[in-house]
Amino acid sequence: MKTYHIVSLGCPKNLVDSEVIAAGLEKAGLKNAAVPRKADLVIVNTCAFIEAAREESVDEILRAGQWTTRKGGPFLVVAGCLPQRYGEELVPLLPEVDAFFGTTAPEDLPPLVRALLDGRAPAGKNFVRPPSFLMDSSHERRLTEPRHTAYLKIAEGCSNRCSYCVIPSIRGPFRSRPAGDVIREAEALARAGVREVVVTAQETTAWGRDLFGRPALHRLLKDLAGIGAFRWIRVLYTHPARIGREFLEVMAAEGSIVNYIDMPIQHVDGDLLKAMNRPGSERDLRETIETARRIVPDVALRTSLITGFPGETKEKFGKLLRFVREARFDHLGAFTWSAEEGTPAEKLPGRVRRDVRERRRDRIMEAQAAVSREINGALVGTVQEVLVEGPSASPDYPFVGRARRQAPEIDGVTYVRATDARPGDFVACRIVDAGDYDLFGEELPR
């Protein structure tokens, strides 16, 4: 039996694509290999959102190429956003790659793979097609371990056209999955043992706009909660301009919907928001945050920011830094702006030097560390529900997991002192210590 190994890079949406690809390969008769050197085929599912993501993708391709160029080494296929963005340009630049496959239908990949493995490689290496794929519940997934948490992709593409972003050209316009189809997949995830489902899309708050003429994420979330099988339902990638009262009221009313909002704001300066082609103002953002905290009092807020966008003066950056200190997000990530080819922002005047962009990012993260340290410190003595994910390297806290306020992979973790806990267990912990980003808890008697 031939074997495959997938390296999945980038966001949760990409991970779902990798799981769909893996299931398709296994249906075609391949078996998963734990490490690339033991595989007959290596697939690198890439990200190309920003410069750092492109560099990581190329590094992984070159690393995989060290195995594939050896005699008898595996075939190498590069999939996802990088080939979707650059297509034929990559063929001469990466000769170690046997085929390039974009973000199009995963069911087209297994026949291509079988042809490679059977020595029937088709002519050419570029198999990228226009981005039109929208997965549905008929696409099986090979869930990534641990299986107690899984992402649920409710839409594909984006139609916001932020001036710095290449996603619409890579993933196509925004396309919602029908509610019934999303629920069918969610029910299948529940049967597979998933306890935490993480709702994701390029923008989750746009769900339903193309189906009903207006966004309706609150309706979908209520349907998901109605399944009754998930302990936690978490929502990522909401747009601050579309966080409405209906969404917040459903979150407050449904106990399984985690009081957690991921709302990338990117900046607060009005001139820069306009140049980014993002609606709203600093006042709007403050009102959204105030409303969220009023309707969902214990809500945890996460955001992401861009530093060094063209036109960001010292004063405009100071406004952003002040906002970070005053808004007091529970979690925050900051990224330096990069000039993405083909985006309107690439041609904007007022570029900020790279070292200044990086220094500003570091100042934002220093300010956030102080905010996060204070917020976490206030949690000491409280009882938090924690989802155990596995053993830790700490002898004092032998298990590691996440509290409700911590999303997988992007936030801090909670270290747990317990005598016996298994991955997927939900345990009540009293928080006894806190760091800048992580919490430390003792399990209460069951």
C-alpha positions in Angstrom: 0.0 0.0 0.0 1.4 3.4 -1.0 1.7 6.0 1.8 1.3 9.8 2.0 2.3 12.5 4.5 0.7 16.0 4.6 2.3 19.1 6.0 -0.4 21.6 6.6 0.5 25.3 7.0 -1.4 28.5 7.8 -4.9 28.9 9.1 -7.6 26.6 10.3 -9.3 26.8 6.9 -6.2 25.3 5.4 -6.2 22.5 8.0 -9.8 21.6 7.0 -8.7 21.4 3.4 -5.8 19.1 4.4 -8.2 16.8 6.3 -10.4 16.6 3.2 -7.4 15.9 1.0 -6.2 13.2 3.4 -9.6 11.5 3.4 -9.6 11.5 -0.4 -6.2 9.9 -0.6 -7.2 7.2 1.9 -10.3 6.5 -0.2 -8.0 6.1 -3.2 -6.0 3.4 -1.3 -3.2 5.4 0.3 -2.2 5.1 4.0 -1.0 7.9 6.2 2.7 7.9 7.1 3.7 9.7 10.4 6.9 11.1 9.0 7.8 12.3 5.4 10.9 10.1 5.0 8.7 7.0 5.2 6.1 8.3 2.7 5.7 7.6 -1.0 4.1 11.0 -1.4 4.6 14.3 0.5 2.0 17.1 0.1 2.8 20.5 1.5 -0.5 22.5 1.8 0.8 26.1 1.8 -0.2 29.5 3.0 0.6 32.7 1.0 -1.3 35.4 3.0 1.7 37.5 4.0 5.4 37.6 3.4 6.2 35.5 6.6 3.7 32.8 5.5 5.2 32.6 2.0 8.7 32.2 3.5 7.5 29.5 5.8 5.8 27.7 2.9 8.9 27.8 0.7 11.1 26.7 3.7 8.8 23.6 4.1 8.9 22.8 0.4 12.7 23.0 0.4 12.8 20.8 3.5 10.6 18.2 1.9 12.6 18.5 -1.3 15.6 17.1 0.6 13.8 13.8 0.9 12.2 13.8 -2.5 15.4 14.4 -4.5 17.1 11.4 -3.0 17.1 8.2 -5.0 13.8 6.4 -4.4 12.5 9.4 -2.4 8.8 10.3 -2.3 7.0 12.4 -4.8 6.4 16.0 -3.8 3.1 17.9 -4.4 2.6 21.5 -3.4 -1.0 22.5 -2.8 -3.0 25.4 -1.4 -2.6 29.1 -1.5 1.0 29.5 -2.8 0.4 27.7 -6.1 -3.1 29.3 -6.4 -1.4 32.7 -6.1 1.6 32.1 -8.3 0.8 29.2 -10.5 3.1 28.6 -13.4 5.8 31.0 -12.0 6.7 28.3 -9.4 7.5 25.5 -11.8 11.0 26.7 -12.8 11.7 28.0 -9.3 11.0 24.7 -7.5 12.2 21.9 -9.8 12.0 19.4 -7.0 8.2 19.6 -7.0 6.4 17.1 -9.1 3.0 18.9 -9.2 1.4 22.1 -8.1 -2.3 22.0 -7.1 -4.2 25.1 -5.8 -7.3 25.6 -3.6 -9.6 23.9 -6.1 -11.6 20.7 -5.6 -9.7 18.2 -3.4 -11.4 15.3 -5.2 -9.3 16.1 -8.3 -6.1 15.4 -6.4 -6.2 11.6 -5.7 -6.3 10.8 -9.5 -3.3 13.0 -10.1 -1.5 11.4 -7.2 -2.3 7.9 -8.4 -0.9 8.8 -11.8 2.4 10.0 -10.2 2.7 6.9 -8.1 2.0 4.6 -11.0 4.4 6.2 -13.3 1.8 7.8 -15.5 2.6 11.4 -14.6 0.6 13.8 -16.9 2.4 16.4 -19.0 3.3 19.6 -17.1 3.4 20.3 -13.4 0.9 23.1 -13.0 -2.7 21.9 -12.2 -4.0 25.1 -10.7 -7.6 26.1 -11.6 -9.7 29.2 -10.8 -10.9 29.2 -7.2 -14.5 28.0 -7.2 -14.5 25.1 -4.8 -17.0 25.0 -1.9 -16.8 22.0 0.3 -20.0 20.3 1.6 -20.9 17.5 4.0 -20.2 14.8 1.3 -16.5 15.6 1.6 -15.1 13.2 4.2 -12.3 14.4 6.5 -9.5 12.6 8.2 -9.6 14.5 11.5 -6.3 15.7 12.9 -5.4 14.6 16.4 -6.6 15.4 19.0 -10.0 14.5 17.8 -11.9 16.2 20.6 -11.5 19.5 18.9 -12.4 20.1 15.2 -12.8 23.1 12.9 -16.1 23.6 11.0 -15.7 25.7 7.9 -19.0 27.4 7.1 -18.0 29.4 4.0 -15.2 29.9 1.5 -13.7 33.0 0.0 -14.0 36.7 0.8 -15.6 39.7 -0.8 -14.4 42.4 1.5 -11.5 43.6 -0.7 -9.3 45.0 2.1 -6.6 46.9 0.2 -3.7 44.9 1.8 -5.2 41.4 1.3 -4.8 38.8 -1.5 -7.4 36.3 -0.1 -10.2 37.2 -2.6 -7.8 36.5 -5.5 -6.7 33.2 -4.0 -10.0 31.9 -2.6 -12.5 33.7 -4.7 -15.6 35.6 -3.6 -17.5 34.8 -0.4 -19.7 31.7 -0.6 -21.8 30.4 2.3 -22.5 26.7 2.8 -26.2 26.0 3.2 -27.3 25.7 6.9 -28.6 22.2 6.5 -25.3 21.0 5.0 -23.3 22.7 7.8 -25.5 21.0 10.4 -25.0 17.6 8.7 -21.2 17.9 8.9 -21.5 19.1 12.5 -23.5 16.0 13.4 -20.9 13.8 11.8 -18.2 15.5 13.8 -20.2 14.9 17.0 -20.5 11.2 16.1 -16.8 11.1 15.7 -16.3 12.3 19.3 -15.7 16.0 18.8 -16.5 17.9 22.0 -15.3 21.4 20.9 -16.3 22.7 17.4 -14.6 25.8 16.2 -16.6 27.7 13.6 -14.3 29.3 10.9 -14.4 31.0 7.5 -12.5 33.9 6.0 -15.2 36.0 7.8 -17.8 34.1 9.8 -20.1 37.1 10.4 -20.8 37.3 6.6 -22.4 33.9 6.6 -25.8 33.9 5.0 -25.5 37.2 3.1 -25.5 35.4 -0.2 -28.2 33.0 0.9 -30.7 35.3 2.6 -29.7 38.8 1.5 -28.3 39.6 4.9 -25.8 37.9 7.3 -27.4 35.4 9.6 -24.6 33.8 11.7 -26.8 34.0 14.8 -29.3 31.6 13.2 -26.6 29.1 12.3 -25.1 29.2 15.8 -28.5 28.6 17.3 -28.9 25.5 15.1 -25.4 24.3 16.0 -26.2 24.7 19.7 -29.5 22.8 19.1 -27.5 19.6 18.2 -26.8 19.3 21.9 -23.6 17.2 21.4 -20.9 19.9 21.8 -19.7 21.2 25.1 -18.0 24.2 23.5 -18.9 26.0 20.2 -16.3 28.6 19.4 -16.4 31.3 16.7 -13.3 32.7 14.9 -12.8 35.5 12.3 -15.7 37.8 13.0 -15.7 41.3 11.4 -16.0 44.0 14.0 -18.4 46.0 11.7 -20.8 43.0 11.6 -20.9 42.0 15.3 -24.6 42.7 15.8 -26.9 42.4 18.8 -28.5 39.2 17.5 -25.1 37.5 17.4 -24.2 38.7 20.9 -27.6 37.7 22.4 -27.4 34.2 21.0 -23.9 33.9 22.5 -25.2 35.1 25.9 -28.2 32.8 25.8 -26.7 29.5 24.6 -24.5 27.9 27.2 -22.5 25.8 24.7 -21.4 28.8 22.7 -18.2 30.0 24.3 -18.1 33.6 25.3 -15.2 34.3 23.1 -15.0 36.8 20.1 -12.2 36.9 17.6 -12.5 40.3 15.9 -9.5 41.4 13.9 -9.6 45.2 13.8 -6.2 45.8 12.1 -6.0 49.5 13.1 -8.0 52.3 14.7 -6.9 55.4 12.8 -9.6 56.6 10.5 -7.3 57.6 7.6 -5.6 54.2 7.7 -8.9 52.3 8.0 -10.1 54.1 4.9 -6.8 53.3 3.1 -7.3 49.7 4.1 -10.8 49.8 2.7 -12.2 48.7 6.1 -15.5 50.2 7.3 -15.9 51.9 10.7 -13.9 54.2 13.0 -12.2 54.1 16.3 -15.5 55.2 17.9 -17.4 52.4 16.2 -14.8 49.9 17.5 -15.1 51.2 21.0 -18.9 51.0 20.9 -18.7 47.4 19.5 -16.4 46.4 22.4 -18.6 48.1 25.0 -21.7 46.5 23.6 -20.1 43.0 23.5 -19.0 43.4 27.2 -22.4 44.6 28.2 -24.4 41.8 26.6 -21.9 39.1 27.3 -20.2 40.3 30.6 -17.5 37.6 30.8 -16.6 37.6 27.1 -13.0 37.1 26.1 -11.9 39.3 23.2 -9.2 38.6 20.7 -7.9 40.8 17.9 -5.1 41.2 15.4 -3.4 44.3 14.2 -1.1 45.5 11.4 1.8 47.8 12.2 3.6 50.0 9.6 0.8 50.2 7.0 1.6 52.9 4.5 0.8 56.3 6.0 1.2 55.2 9.6 2.9 58.2 11.2 4.3 58.3 14.7 1.1 59.9 15.8 -1.2 57.4 14.1 0.8 54.6 15.7 0.5 56.3 19.1 -3.2 56.3 18.7 -3.1 52.5 18.1 -0.9 51.9 21.0 -3.1 53.9 23.3 -6.2 52.0 22.1 -4.5 48.6 22.9 -3.8 49.8 26.5 -7.4 51.1 26.9 -9.4 48.5 25.1 -7.7 45.7 27.1 -8.1 42.7 24.7 -7.7 39.4 26.4 -5.6 38.1 23.4 -3.9 40.0 20.6 -1.6 39.3 17.7 0.3 42.0 15.8 1.8 41.6 12.3 4.0 43.9 10.2 2.6 45.1 6.9 4.1 43.6 3.8 3.7 44.8 0.3 1.6 42.1 -1.3 1.9 42.0 -5.1 -1.3 43.0 -6.9 -3.0 44.6 -3.9 -3.9 48.3 -3.9 -1.9 48.9 -0.7 1.3 47.9 -2.6 1.1 51.2 -4.5 0.3 53.5 -1.6 2.7 56.3 -0.7 4.1 56.8 2.8 5.9 53.5 3.2 7.2 52.8 6.7 10.7 51.3 7.0 10.9 47.6 7.8 12.8 48.2 11.0 10.2 50.8 12.2 7.3 48.4 11.4 9.0 45.7 13.4 9.8 48.0 16.3 6.2 49.1 16.4 4.9 45.6 16.4 7.2 44.8 19.3 5.9 47.8 21.3 2.3 46.7 20.7 3.2 43.2 22.0 5.0 44.6 25.0 1.9 46.7 25.8 -0.4 43.7 25.3 1.8 41.5 27.5 1.2 43.9 30.4 -2.5 44.0 29.7 -2.7 40.2 29.5 -0.7 39.8 32.7 -3.2 41.9 34.6 -6.2 40.1 33.1 -4.7 36.7 33.9 -3.7 37.8 37.4 -7.3 38.7 38.1 -8.3 35.2 37.3 -6.2 33.7 40.1 -8.7 32.2 42.7 -11.5 31.7 40.1 -12.7 28.4 38.9 -12.4 27.8 35.2 -13.5 24.9 33.0 -10.5 23.4 31.2 -10.4 21.1 28.2 -7.4 18.7 28.8 -5.3 18.3 25.7 -2.5 16.0 26.9 0.5 15.7 29.1 2.8 18.7 29.7 6.6 18.9 30.3 6.1 20.3 33.8 6.4 18.0 36.7 4.3 20.4 38.9 1.5 20.6 36.3 1.5 17.3 34.5 -1.3 18.2 32.1 -2.0 21.0 29.7 -5.3 22.2 28.3 -7.3 25.3 27.5 -9.9 27.3 29.4 -13.0 28.5 27.6 -11.2 31.8 27.1 -8.3 30.2 25.1 -8.7 29.2 21.5 -6.6 26.4 20.1 -3.1 27.2 18.8 -3.4 31.0 18.9 -3.9 31.8 22.6 -2.1 30.8 25.8 -2.8 27.5 27.5 -3.7 26.3 31.0 -1.4 24.0 32.9 -3.3 21.6 35.2 -2.3 19.9 38.4 -4.3 16.7 38.5 -3.7 13.0 39.4 -5.5 11.6 36.4 -6.8 13.3 33.3 -7.2 12.2 29.7 -7.2 14.2 26.5 -10.8 15.4 25.9 -11.7 15.6 29.5 -13.3 18.7 30.8 -12.2 19.5 34.4 -13.0 22.2 36.8 -9.8 24.0 37.9 -9.1 26.6 40.5 -6.5 29.0 39.0 -3.6 29.3 41.4 -1.0 31.3 39.3 -0.8 33.2 36.0 1.8 34.3 33.5 1.7 36.8 30.7 -0.3 34.4 28.5 -0.7 31.1 30.4 -2.7 30.0 33.4 -2.0 27.4 36.1 -4.7 25.5 37.8 -5.5 22.8 40.3 -8.3 20.3 39.5 -11.1 20.5 42.0 -12.4 17.2 43.4 -14.8 15.5 41.0 
